[in-house]
Amino acid sequence: MVAIRFARFGRLEAASCAICARVSQPLLRVWAISRTRTDTQSIIPFMEQILYKLRQSAAGSLLAVLILLAGCGSATAPAVSAVSASASAKTPAPAAVPSSAPQELLDGAKKEGQLTLLFNQQLTSSANEFPTWTAAFNKRYSLDLKVDYTSGPSMPQMAAKIAQEYQANRTASSDLWLGDTLSAFGLMQVDALQTVDWSWSPDLKNPKLLAEDGKLVEFEWQFPGISINTDQLKGDTVPKSLADLLDPKLKSRVASTPYAAQFDVLATPDVWGEQKAIDYATKLSSQVGGLISCGDIDRVATGEFSAFGIDCGAQYVDQAKVKGAHLAHVIPTDAAMYYPLYMAIPKNAAHPNAAKLWAAFIDSQEGQLLLYKLSLNDHPLIPGSQSAGEYQRLLKAGVTFVGADVAFRKKNDPAKMTKLNTQFVNILTKK
């Protein structure tokens, strides 16, 4: 059984507005740009600037940061109509594999009787497809749980909501949180996530899928790179590196982002280092013909721009290609990186046993096949991955990937990365 609703969230609390008032005008300009976007990964540099500013103020608690992000984050998903479980017949689930879940966990889920999920459309390209997940989940574990899914707010907004509920000792709005690295880091700081022993799951034996003592579980990677129009760029003219975007033949035909997506990662010692990244951004600012958000891939598809870099991942290109767009995505050989998306169970989840089963199912081969079918992305380290081809090819060619995960952000100086990102924004926007 499944019920799908759309969550509408109320006005920002007065306390959050007071915090917003402390943010500098340059950051508010970046925020204004961010309000028009739904691509959460690209909002990370903006969030880091807010985080740094608030840490310098008396209002700088992590909870205050998360509250601010809830009010100033990207827009929620569009409203969806209620659908019934019968909709799953349109996209049948892959063949089920017998579950190895402990009987105690299964009994606990049966006793809970349901699962409450509130997040944006990380598992599908359309909320109407979600019943497919419910049917496959119940079949795998021989359950008949009611899965109450609501298409909700962005990843950082949902992290803020979970944090507020935990601090107020209220039941979590969602039994499972899905989100990006920076939002996960914020939830870790307020200690809102359960430590989970995943040793029972054969699909989570790879330690690279787990972080922070099992509090975080990766379920997909996103690969920033270069989006190209394949009608305009072919053969040797296709850029293979970020350096190739500086080719004089591409002058005014390249787009980048106004929020300098991924440039803070470029500037770390693990990738290019500070000076090389600044020099590159300066040269690119004279090369670009416009600045667009990661969700504006149609402006490349129509030929307004021949190439777009650094983008936020191949998923935007792949989803446009399904609709007939003549696009391709390139992972740059001189700046190969990825961002994981995480799952986590709040400490105050109402149905933690069902949530653990759902998370393990997503990272099963069956779950990953379904994830790719419905969202055109999956996790390259899980056997059977359909997104791993280019990643594996580049690895064999000697390309080194940098993972911008929670450990990466803990290792690098967040304050320094924030200052550099502000500098990159100024360079690209020619402030």
C-alpha positions in Angstrom: 0.0 0.0 0.0 1.2 3.5 -0.7 0.0 7.0 -0.2 1.6 10.0 -1.9 1.1 13.6 -0.9 2.8 16.9 -1.4 4.2 18.7 1.6 3.8 22.4 1.8 6.0 24.1 4.4 5.1 27.2 6.2 6.9 30.5 6.7 10.4 30.9 8.0 10.5 31.2 11.8 11.3 34.6 13.2 14.5 33.3 14.7 15.6 32.2 11.2 14.9 35.6 9.8 17.0 37.2 12.5 19.9 34.9 11.5 19.4 35.8 7.8 19.8 39.4 8.7 23.3 38.7 9.9 24.4 37.4 6.5 26.4 39.8 4.3 25.0 41.4 1.2 27.3 39.5 -1.1 26.0 36.2 0.3 22.5 37.4 -0.1 23.2 37.9 -3.8 24.3 34.3 -4.1 21.2 33.3 -2.2 19.0 35.2 -4.7 20.5 33.1 -7.5 20.1 29.9 -5.5 16.4 30.5 -4.9 15.8 29.8 -8.6 17.4 26.4 -8.5 16.3 22.9 -7.7 19.7 21.2 -8.2 20.7 20.7 -4.6 24.3 19.7 -5.2 25.2 23.0 -6.7 23.9 24.9 -3.7 26.7 23.4 -1.5 29.1 26.3 -2.1 26.4 28.8 -1.0 25.6 26.7 2.1 29.3 26.7 3.0 29.4 30.5 2.8 26.4 30.8 5.1 28.0 28.2 7.5 31.2 30.2 7.7 29.5 33.5 8.3 27.3 32.2 11.0 30.2 30.6 12.8 31.7 34.0 13.1 28.6 35.4 14.7 26.8 34.9 18.1 24.1 33.0 16.2 26.6 30.4 14.9 25.3 27.1 16.2 24.9 24.3 13.8 21.2 24.1 14.5 20.9 27.8 13.6 22.7 27.1 10.3 20.4 24.3 9.5 17.3 26.4 10.3 18.6 29.1 8.0 19.2 26.6 5.2 15.6 25.4 5.6 14.4 29.0 4.9 16.9 29.9 2.3 17.3 26.6 0.5 16.3 25.6 -3.0 12.7 25.3 -4.0 10.6 22.3 -3.1 9.5 19.8 -5.7 6.4 20.6 -7.7 3.1 19.3 -6.4 2.0 15.8 -7.3 -1.4 14.3 -7.3 -2.3 11.3 -5.1 -1.8 8.0 -6.9 -2.5 4.4 -5.9 -0.2 1.4 -5.7 -1.7 0.2 -9.0 0.5 2.8 -10.7 3.5 0.4 -10.1 2.1 -1.8 -12.9 3.4 0.7 -15.4 7.0 0.0 -14.4 7.4 -3.5 -13.1 10.1 -4.1 -10.5 13.1 -6.3 -11.2 12.9 -9.9 -10.0 13.0 -10.1 -6.2 15.9 -11.8 -4.4 15.3 -13.6 -1.1 16.0 -11.4 1.9 18.7 -12.1 4.4 17.4 -9.7 7.0 17.4 -10.9 10.6 14.0 -12.2 11.8 14.2 -9.7 14.7 14.4 -6.8 12.2 11.5 -8.2 10.1 9.4 -8.7 13.1 10.1 -5.2 14.3 9.1 -3.8 10.9 5.9 -5.8 10.9 5.0 -4.5 14.4 5.7 -0.9 13.2 3.3 -1.6 10.3 4.4 1.3 8.1 7.2 3.5 6.8 7.0 7.3 6.6 9.2 8.9 3.9 9.6 12.6 3.2 12.2 13.7 0.7 12.6 15.1 -2.7 12.7 12.9 -5.8 16.1 11.3 -5.3 14.8 7.8 -6.1 12.7 8.6 -9.1 12.4 11.2 -11.8 8.7 11.5 -11.0 6.8 11.0 -7.7 4.1 9.0 -9.7 6.7 6.3 -10.1 7.2 5.8 -6.4 4.7 2.9 -5.9 7.2 0.8 -7.9 9.6 1.1 -5.0 6.9 0.1 -2.5 5.9 -3.0 -4.4 9.5 -4.2 -4.8 10.3 -3.5 -1.2 7.4 -5.4 0.2 8.0 -8.3 -2.2 11.7 -8.6 -1.2 10.9 -8.9 2.5 7.6 -10.6 2.2 5.9 -7.7 4.0 2.7 -5.7 3.5 3.8 -2.4 5.0 2.1 0.8 4.3 4.7 3.2 2.8 3.5 6.8 3.2 5.7 8.8 0.8 5.5 12.6 0.5 7.4 14.5 -2.1 9.0 17.1 0.1 11.7 19.8 0.3 15.3 19.9 -0.8 18.1 18.0 0.9 19.3 20.9 3.1 15.8 21.9 4.0 15.0 18.4 5.1 18.2 18.2 7.1 17.1 21.4 8.9 13.7 19.9 9.6 15.1 16.7 11.0 17.6 18.7 13.2 14.8 20.9 14.6 12.6 18.0 15.4 15.4 16.2 17.1 16.3 19.2 19.2 12.7 19.7 20.2 12.3 16.0 21.1 9.6 15.5 18.4 9.2 12.4 16.2 11.1 12.8 12.9 8.9 13.7 9.9 10.7 11.0 7.9 12.0 7.6 9.0 14.9 8.0 6.5 16.8 11.0 5.4 18.4 11.2 1.9 20.8 14.0 1.1 24.1 15.6 0.1 27.5 15.8 1.9 27.2 19.2 3.5 23.7 18.5 4.9 24.9 15.2 6.2 27.8 16.9 7.9 25.3 19.3 9.6 23.2 16.5 10.9 26.3 14.8 12.3 27.2 17.9 14.2 23.9 18.0 16.0 24.1 14.3 16.7 20.7 13.6 15.1 21.5 10.3 13.4 21.4 6.7 14.6 24.5 4.5 14.7 23.6 1.4 12.8 25.3 -2.0 12.6 24.8 -3.0 9.0 26.8 -6.3 9.2 23.7 -8.3 8.6 23.2 -7.0 5.1 25.2 -8.7 2.4 24.8 -5.6 0.2 26.6 -3.4 2.7 29.8 -5.4 3.2 31.9 -2.9 1.2 33.2 -0.5 3.9 33.4 2.3 1.3 29.6 2.5 1.3 29.5 3.4 5.0 30.6 6.4 6.9 30.6 7.7 10.5 30.2 4.3 12.2 27.2 3.3 10.0 25.3 6.6 10.5 25.7 7.4 6.8 25.2 5.0 3.9 26.0 6.0 0.3 23.5 5.1 -2.3 24.7 6.9 -5.4 27.5 9.1 -6.8 27.2 12.2 -8.9 30.0 13.1 -11.2 30.5 16.8 -12.0 32.1 17.5 -15.3 31.3 19.0 -18.7 27.9 18.9 -20.6 28.2 19.2 -24.3 26.0 19.7 -27.3 26.8 16.8 -29.6 25.5 18.6 -32.7 28.1 21.3 -32.2 31.0 19.4 -30.7 32.2 16.1 -32.3 35.3 14.1 -32.5 38.5 16.0 -31.6 36.5 19.1 -30.8 34.9 17.5 -27.7 36.6 18.8 -24.6 38.1 16.1 -22.5 39.4 18.2 -19.7 38.6 21.5 -18.0 41.7 23.0 -19.7 40.0 22.2 -23.0 37.3 24.7 -22.2 39.9 27.5 -22.6 40.3 26.7 -26.3 40.0 30.0 -28.3 37.5 28.3 -30.7 35.1 27.9 -27.8 35.2 31.6 -26.7 31.7 32.8 -25.8 30.3 29.3 -26.5 31.0 28.0 -23.0 28.7 28.4 -19.9 29.6 28.1 -16.3 27.7 28.6 -13.0 27.2 31.9 -11.2 27.8 30.2 -7.9 31.2 28.6 -8.9 30.0 25.0 -8.4 32.8 22.6 -7.5 35.5 25.3 -7.7 36.1 25.1 -3.9 36.9 21.4 -4.4 39.3 22.3 -7.3 41.2 24.6 -4.9 42.0 21.8 -2.4 45.5 20.2 -2.3 43.9 16.9 -3.4 42.9 18.4 -6.7 44.7 21.5 -8.2 45.5 23.6 -5.2 44.5 27.2 -4.6 46.6 29.2 -7.1 46.0 26.9 -10.1 42.3 27.0 -9.4 42.2 30.8 -9.2 44.3 31.2 -12.4 41.9 28.8 -14.2 38.8 30.6 -13.0 40.2 33.9 -14.1 40.9 32.6 -17.6 37.5 30.9 -17.8 35.7 34.1 -16.8 37.0 35.7 -20.0 36.0 32.6 -22.0 32.4 32.1 -21.0 29.4 33.5 -22.9 27.0 33.2 -20.0 26.4 31.8 -16.5 23.6 29.3 -16.0 22.4 27.0 -13.2 22.9 23.2 -13.4 19.3 22.7 -14.1 19.4 24.9 -17.2 20.7 22.1 -19.4 18.1 22.9 -22.0 20.2 26.0 -22.9 23.0 23.7 -24.0 20.6 21.4 -25.8 19.2 24.3 -27.8 22.7 25.3 -28.9 22.8 28.5 -27.0 26.0 27.1 -25.5 28.2 24.3 -26.9 29.6 23.3 -23.6 28.9 23.8 -19.9 31.4 23.3 -17.1 31.7 22.7 -14.3 28.3 21.2 -14.1 26.7 19.2 -11.3 26.6 15.7 -12.7 25.6 13.6 -15.6 22.0 13.0 -14.4 20.8 16.3 -15.9 22.2 15.3 -19.3 20.9 11.8 -19.1 17.4 12.9 -18.2 17.4 15.4 -21.1 18.6 12.7 -23.5 15.6 10.5 -22.7 13.5 13.4 -24.0 15.5 13.5 -27.2 18.2 16.1 -26.5 21.5 15.8 -28.3 23.8 16.0 -25.4 26.7 14.1 -23.8 28.5 14.3 -20.5 32.3 14.3 -20.0 34.2 13.6 -16.8 37.3 15.8 -17.1 40.5 13.9 -16.9 42.2 16.8 -15.1 39.6 17.2 -12.4 37.8 13.9 -11.9 35.6 14.0 -8.8 32.4 12.7 -7.4 29.9 13.5 -4.7 28.1 10.8 -2.8 24.5 11.0 -1.7 23.7 9.5 1.7 20.9 7.7 3.5 20.6 8.1 7.3 18.1 7.1 10.0 17.2 9.9 12.5 17.4 9.0 16.1 13.8 10.0 16.5 12.5 8.0 13.6 9.1 6.4 14.4 9.7 3.3 12.3 13.5 2.6 12.5 13.3 -1.2 11.7 11.4 -0.6 8.4 13.8 2.3 7.6 16.8 0.0 8.0 15.2 -2.6 5.7 14.4 0.2 3.1 18.0 1.5 3.2 19.5 -1.9 2.7 17.1 -2.6 -0.2 18.2 0.5 -2.0 21.8 -0.7 -1.9 20.9 -4.2 -3.0 21.5 -5.1 -6.7 17.8 -5.3 -7.2 17.4 -1.8 -5.6 20.2 -0.3 -7.6 18.6 -1.6 -10.9 15.4 0.0 -9.9 17.2 3.2 -8.9 18.8 3.5 -12.3 15.6 2.6 -14.1 13.7 5.4 -12.4 16.3 8.1 -11.9 19.1 7.2 -14.3 21.8 7.0 -11.6 23.2 4.5 -9.2 26.3 3.7 -7.2 29.4 2.6 -9.2 30.8 0.5 -6.4 27.8 -1.8 -6.2 27.9 -4.8 -8.5 25.8 -4.4 -11.6 26.0 -0.6 -11.6 24.9 0.9 -14.9 26.6 4.2 -14.3 30.1 2.8 -13.7 31.2 2.5 -17.3 32.9 5.8 -17.8 34.2 5.8 -14.2 35.9 2.4 -14.7 37.3 3.4 -18.1 39.0 6.4 -16.7 40.3 4.5 -13.7 42.0 2.0 -16.1 43.4 4.9 -18.0 45.1 6.2 -14.9 42.7 9.0 -13.9 42.5 9.7 -10.2 39.1 10.6 -8.7 38.7 12.7 -5.7 35.6 11.9 -3.5 34.1 15.1 -2.1 32.5 13.1 0.8 32.0 13.8 4.5 35.6 12.8 5.3 36.9 15.1 2.5 35.1 18.1 4.0 36.2 17.3 7.5 39.8 17.0 6.3 39.9 20.3 4.4 39.6 23.7 6.2 35.9 24.6 5.7 36.5 28.3 6.5 39.2 28.5 3.9 37.1 26.7 1.3 34.3 29.1 2.0 36.5 32.2 1.5 37.9 30.7 -1.8 34.4 30.0 -3.0 33.4 33.6 -2.5 36.5 34.6 -4.5 35.5 32.2 -7.3 32.0 33.6 -7.4 33.4 37.1 -7.7 35.8 36.0 -10.5 33.1 34.3 -12.6 30.5 37.0 -12.1 33.2 39.7 -12.6 32.3 41.5 -9.4 
